[in-house]
């Protein structure tokens, strides 16, 4: 496990190049002021959006300029904060940037209602008058699609102004978990002190000493018990905000509102959850295989992350991981492979964990910047997969930005997880084909199986949990910490029926930050299912499948997500891709069992 070093001791090549956005904080201030000026410029058009073709074009272009400026200002502030969540300056910058974003949304709130107040026939006439408007046709059609759920310009402005307030639950949770909470220091099996952190908890749950794992598990979740009321209140307020906003916009449920943006029918969500829950025998088989590999009578919750390889995970240096990832994406073509390698060399990635750094990993950046990746690399096979995953996101963003105008550069999360998980599938195939060490192969198989367990099954359980939590509020029922514990425990017990599901695991919902972005996690599941199908086509068909996939990566939001995937060769309206992914899971369980 990589040692946690102070940030100023990490070599520059292992840190992201935020100076490529703004060379100094003073430049950020200038960018902030320029965005404020553009806000004033945009508000001057209120009441005139569809007066004529030239005015419509000016409004859309000014709005684009504004959002490009604001997104860059916000990205820099957020990433500086994430380097050190305890730094007051960048907490302040992030707060100011979020306020600027709310101001921009408020200033632009007149645009959609004015477009929707104009008949589609009249919009088509404006499109015909100015050829520069042609690229906005799909964008304008989508605005009209949401006409029934868009309120008056006055109400939209109020909702935009309330953006900062409505995100309070998430903001409180982020500061509580990343800056204020501390976890106990425990002795490892060698007698050395180890501080439990959000970033290393899962890795500590992979230690061979079962007593140590149990001690870490109990210490970690006991600490969550100390803040359960604060976290419960934060999540309750987040859910209530989701429900109230949905009702204001005329939706029956918060889930319907969340899925309508990317035009995903709720049946896709239901099909996913139902198909996964109908196939629990596979994850039960995985759990039992893990139990037998560990040589225990009953699998405990502190055993879930243990590999079933019967050996310590091989150490994978960051340099080795980058070599494997670059080699693994070769089937996607020389250009794609070269861009991955260049990104690694160009300081896209903030590699190692440092004190107060935001936990986890993500891919960020904006249309006008290079991609950026936050990592907390731990020199494990799992971290190598996370690297491949985030590079998939970053290349998707890079290729979309190269091919699409700004208006179509923000692809939906529903398709974003496809790009990241295709990389994971290609990495698995590459490692199993090229690394002869059977111990390493067993760990690769274990990692890929864990992707199915933790992504397809666990995230489907998360999706079911947040749907039920929101339904409780929609039905007027209480959503207390106790109620959330009970709901989570029930789902966890179904998912791991053969295991011992203790009371502490009921608090696991408290450590899941994705719940503050409602109805987000189900897309990990649909992304995995689609990616397994696409990766299989790429490896079996070759160039025709690669061409379809590269077109998909460059398409941004030119079409709706389901249409983009259908053109790439996958129909997510059907349970077939999910069932196909489950068949692959079954096959890899067979392969692992034979190796053991």
N, C-alpha and C positions, 0 to 999 in steps of 0.2 A: 504494500500500500504506500502510495507516495506521501512523503512527509509534508505537513502544512508549513510552508515558509511565509515569512512576511512578504508583502507584495514587492517591496523594493529590492528583495533578494532574488526575485524571479527574472531570469534573462529576458531581455526585450523580445527576442524572437518567439517566446512562448506567451506573449501578451497581444491583445488585439490593438489595432492601430487606430484609436479614436481620434488622433490628431489629423487623420485624413478627412475627417468631417469638419472639425474646427481646430485650427492650430493652437488655439488658446481659449480660455473661458471668456475673454473679451470678445473674441469673434462670435462666440455663442450669443452673447448679449446683443451684438449687432444683428445677428440672424433673428433674434427674438423681436427686436424693434422693427425690422423689415416686415416680419409677419404681421405685426400690429398695424403697420401702414397698409398692407394689402387687405386686412379686414375692413378698414375704412373705405378702401376703394371698392370692395365688393358690395358693401351696404348701400352704396350710391345707386345700385341697379334695382333695388327693391321696388316692386310694382311694375317693372318694365321687361321682365324676363322674356316673354314671348311676343313682344311688340313687333319685332321683325327678325329676319334671319341673322343679321349682323349683330343685333343686341343679344340674341340667344347665344351666339358663338362667343361673344365677349364675356357674358356671364359664366359660361362653362369654362372658358380658358382662365378667367380670373380665379374662379373657385379651385381649379386644378393647381394654379400657381400657389394659392394660399395653402392648400393641403400639403403640397410638396414641402413648403417652407416649415409648416407646423410639424409635420412628421419628422423632419430632420432635426428640428429643435428638440422635440420630445425624445427621439431615439438617443441623441447624445446625452441628454440629462439622465435618462433612465439607465443607460449603460454605465455612466460614471457612478451613479448611485449603486448599481449592482456590483461594481468593483468593491465597494465598501458600504454596506447598508447602514453603517453607523455614522457615516460622514454627514454632518449637518448641512454643509454647503450644497451637496448634490441631492439631499432630501429636499432642500429648498428649491433647487433648480427643477426637480421633478414635479413638485407641487405647482410651481409657476408654469411649467410646460403643460401640465394637465389643465390648468386654468386657461391657458392660451388656446388649447384644443377646444375647450368648452365655448370660449368666446367665438372661435372660428365656426363651430357648428351652429351656434346661435345666430351669427351673422349670415350664415348660408341657409338658415331654416326657411327662408321664403321661396327658395328655388323650386323644391319639389312640389309644394302646393300650387305654385303659379303654373308649372308645367302640367300638373294634373287638372288644373282648372281649364286648360286649353284642350279642345277635342283632339283625338288622335289624328283625325283628318287634317286639322289645321297644322299639327306638328309635321305631318308628312309634307305639306305644302312648303313649310319653312325648310325642311331637309332638301327639297328639290331646288330651292332658291340659291343655296350656297353649298358648293361641293365640299367645303371644309367642314361642314356639319355632318357629312356622311359617316364618319367614324363613330359618331355618337348615337347612331340609330338603335343599336341593341341596348345601350345605356338608357336612352329615353323610353324605350319599350318597357324596360324593367321598372322604371319610375311609375309608368302608367299601370303596370301590373299591381303595384302596391297602393293604388289610389284609395281603396276602401279603408286602408289602415293608416293613412296619413291625415293628420289633423290640420287645422287652420294654421296659417303662418304664425299667428300670435301664440297658439298652444305649442307649436313646434319650437318656437323660440324659447318658451318657458322650459320645455323639456330639455332642450340643449343646455340652458343655464343651470339646470339641476343635475347635470352630468356628474359633477364633482361630488355632490351630496349623495347621489344614488350609488356611487362606488365606495362609500365609506366603509361598508362591511369588508370589502376586499382590502382596502387600504389599512384598516386596523389589523386584519389578519396578517398581512404582509409584514408590517412593522413588528407585531408581536412575535411572529415565528422566526424572522430573520435577524432582528436587532435586539429584542428584549429577552426572549427565552434562552435559557442555558440548560444544558443537560448534564447529568452527572459524569464524573470521571471514574472509570472502573479499572480494575487490574486485569490485564490480559493473561492468558495461560502462562506466560513467562514471568509474570509479576511486574510487568511494566505498566505505568498508568496510560490510559487511553481515554480521551474526552469523547463522549458520544456527541455527534452532530447530525443535523438533518442530512448532510451530504454523505456521511460515512455509515449511517445506521444500517442500510441494507448490506453493505460490505461486511460489517461486523456480524451480521446474521448468517454469513457464509463461513465463519470460523469453524474449524473442526470440533473444537471442544464444546460439547453440548451444554454443559453447565454454564460456561461463559456466555453462550448464546442466550440461554434462559435469563441470566443475570442482566445482560444488555437489554433484552426484550422487556423485562419487567421494570427496569429502571427508566427506560425510554417512555413507556406508556403510563407509568406512574406519574411522570412529569407532566404528561398531557392531562392527566386527571386533575392536576393543580390549576389548570387554566380552562377547564371544560366549560364553565359558565361563560367566560369571556368569548371563547371560540363559538360556543353555541349561540350566543347573542349575535356575534358577527355574521354567522351563517344564516340565522333566522332573518336578520335584516336584509341580507343579500337576496334570499328567496322571496321575501315580501316585496322587495323592489322589482324583481322580475315579474311577479304576478300582477302588481299594480300597473306597471308599464304595459303589460300585455292587454290588460282590461282597458286602459286608456286608449289603446290603439284598436280596440274592437276585436281582439282575439279571444277565443274561448279559454285557451290555456297558455301558460308561459312557454310550454314546449312548442306549441303551434307557432307562436310568435318567433321563437328562436330559429325554427327550421324554415320559416317562410322566406327569410332573407335570401338564402341560397336556393330557394325554390325546391326544397326537399319535402316530399309528402311524409306525414307522420307514420304512414304504413311502413316506410323504409326502416324507421327506428324500431317499430314493433316487430317487424320481421326479423331484424337482427337479434333482439333480446329473446324472442320466442325460439328461434333456431338454436341459439347458444344454450338456453335452458333445457331444450329438448335433447341436448347431446352432452349432458353432464357426466355420462359414464366415461367419457374420454379423459376429462380432468380428474375424475375419481381414480381412473387407472394410473394416471401420471402420479397422483398422490400416493397410491399404493406402491408403485415402483420406487418412489423416493423412500417410503418407509422401509421397504425391504433392503434397499441399497444402504440405508443408514443403520440397519440392524436393530430397529426399535419395535416394540410391540404396538405402539400407537403414535402416529405423527402428531406433533404439537405445532402450535402456531410459530414457535421460534425455529422450527425445522423447514418452513416453507421455502425459504430462499436457498437452502442448502443444495449444492449441485449433487446429482446422482452419479457422480463419476468415481467416487471412492478414493479421490486423491485431491491434493491441494491444487487450486487453480494456477496454471502457469503464469508467470509474470510477463506482461506484454508492455514493453516500453512504448512511449508515445511514438518514437521513430519507427519502431516495428509496426505499430498500428497504422500509421499513415502509409507505409509501404504496402501493407496488405489491402487497405481501402482503395488506394490508387490502382493497384493491380486488379482488384475485384470488379471495378466498373469498366474494364476494357471492352466487354460485350456491347456497351453503349456507344462505342466509337472513339476514335482518337481525339476528336475535338472535346467531347465531354470529359474524357480522362485527363486531358491536358488542363482543362479549366479547374478540375479538382486539385491537381498537383499545384497549379499556380496559386489557388486560393490558400492552400496550406502554407506556401512560401511567402505569401503577401500579407501575412499577419491578420487573416480573418478571425483567428481563433484565440480566445483567452483560455489557456489550457488548464492550469492547475488551481486547486483549491487554495485560497488564502484567507486570513482572518476576516470575518464579517462579510465575505463574498456571498452573493446570493447563491442558494443551493440549486442543485439540478443542472439542467442544460436547456438551451434554446438557440434558435437561429433568428437573428434580427437584421437590422439595416433598413434602408429605404430605397426608393426608386433612384435617388440621386447619390447614393453611397454604395460602396462595396458591401457585400454581405458581412455579417459578424456572427460569431458563434461563441456563446458562453459555455464553457465546460468546467467540470471539477474532476479532471482525469485521475483515475485511481490505479493505473497500470494493471488492469484486468481485462479479460476477454469481454466482459460486459461493457467496460468503458470504450473498448474498440468498436463495439456495435453502436454505442451512443454516438461516437464520432461519425461513423458511416451514416447514421440516421440524420444527424444535423446537417451534414454535408449534402444530403439529398434535398433537404429544405432549401439550403443556400443556393445550390445549382438550379433548382426550380425557379427561385426568385431571379437569379442572374439571367437565365435563358428567357424568362418572361419579360424582364426589363429590356433585354436586347431586341426582342421581337415585337413588343406591343407598345402602343402609346400609353401614357400614364393612366388613362381612364380604364384600361383593361389589365392593369399590372397587379391588381390585388386579387389573386386567386383565393377561392374559398378554402377554409380549413378542411372541408370534406374531401377535396382532392389533394391538399397539401400533404396529408399523411401517406398518400400513395407513393409519392416521390421518395420520401424518407425510407419507407419500408421495402421498396424495390431494391434500394441499396443494401438493406439488411439481407434480403434473399440472395442477392448476387454475392455478397460477402460470404455467406454460408457455403454456397456452391464452390466458390474459389478456394476457401480454406479446406473443405473436404477433398477437393481434387488435387491440391498442391502440397499440403502439409502431411508428411508421412507419419509423423509421431502420433501413435494411437492415443496416447494420453491427451494430446492437444485436440485430436479429433473428437474424443469423448466430451471434452469441455465445449467444443464448438456445437456439437449436437445438443448438449445440455442447454447452452445459451439459446439456441433456436427454439427448442422445446419450451424454454421459459418465456420466450416471446409470445408463444401461443397461450400459455397459461396466464401470463401477466397482462397481455394485450387483449387477446380475443375474449378470454373468460373474465378476468378481473375487471377490465374496463366495461364489459357488458354488465357486470354486477354494479359497477359505479353508475352506469347509465340508468339501470333500474332503480337504484337508490335515489338519485336526484329527481327522477320522474315521480317517484312515490312521495318524496319530501315536498315537492312543489304541489302535488295533488292534495296533500294534507292541508296546506295553506288555502288552496283553492276551494276546499270543502269546508273551510272554517274550523279546522282542527288545530290543536296546539302543536307547535314544533319546538319542543324543549330539547335540551341536551339529553335528558333521559329518553325521550321519544326517539331521537335520532340514534342513540345507542341501541335501543331495542330493535329498530328497523334494520340497522346495519348488522347486528348480531344474527338476526333471522336469515338475511341473505348470505352472510358468510357461512353459516351452518349448512345451508343448502349447497353452496359451492364446494365445500370441503367436508361432505358428509362422513367420509371414513376417518376423519381426523378429530382430535380433541379441540373443540372451539371454546376457548376460555373467555372469561368476562373482559379481560384487558383488551382483546382484539376488537371489542365493541367500540373502542375509542379511535380506531384507525381512520375513520372518516375525518377526524380533526386534522390529520396531517396531509390531506389531499388538497393542494391549492387549486387544482383544476375545477373544483366544485364552485368556485367563485366566478367562473366563466360558464354559465349554465348551459347544459346540453351541448357540451363540447366533446366530452370523452368518448361518446359513441362513435365518433369519426375515426378514432384509433382502430376500432374493430372493423369498420367498413373499409378503412384504409389498408389494414392487413389483408383482408379477404381479396380486395382488388389487386393489391401488390403481388400476392402469391400467384394469381392468375396471369398478370402481366409479365412477371419474371419468368414464369414457366414458358410463356410464348416467346420471350426474348431469347432464352437459351435453346429452345427447340426449333423455332422458325428462323431465327436469325434476322437478317436485314429488314424483311417486311414488317415484323413486329417492332423492331428498333425504330423504324421510320414512323410508325404509328405512335410509339411512345415519345419520341422526340417532338413530334407535332403536338402531342398532349402537353409536354413540358413548356412549350413556347406559346401556348394558347391563352394563358392567363384566365381572364373571365370573359373571353369573347363569346362563350356559350355558358349555359348553366352546367353545374357539376355533373349531373347524371348524363347529360348529352356528351360532355367531354369524355367521360369514361366509356360510354357506349361506342363512340368513335374509335377509342383506343382498343376496344374489344371486350368490355366487361359491362354487364347489365346488373346494376346494383338494386334495381327494383325487385329482383328475383332473389330467393334464398340460395340459388345455385352457387354463386361465388363463396358464400359462407360455408356451405356444405362441402365445396371443393377444398377450401382451406382446412376444414376439419378432417378431411380424408388425408391431406398431407400431414397433419398433426398425428394421425393414427399411424401412418407409414413411418414417421420418424420415431415414434414410440417403439414400434417394432424394431427398428434399426438400433436404437439405443439398448433395448433389452437384449438383443443378440450380442452386442459388443460387451455388455456386462457379464 
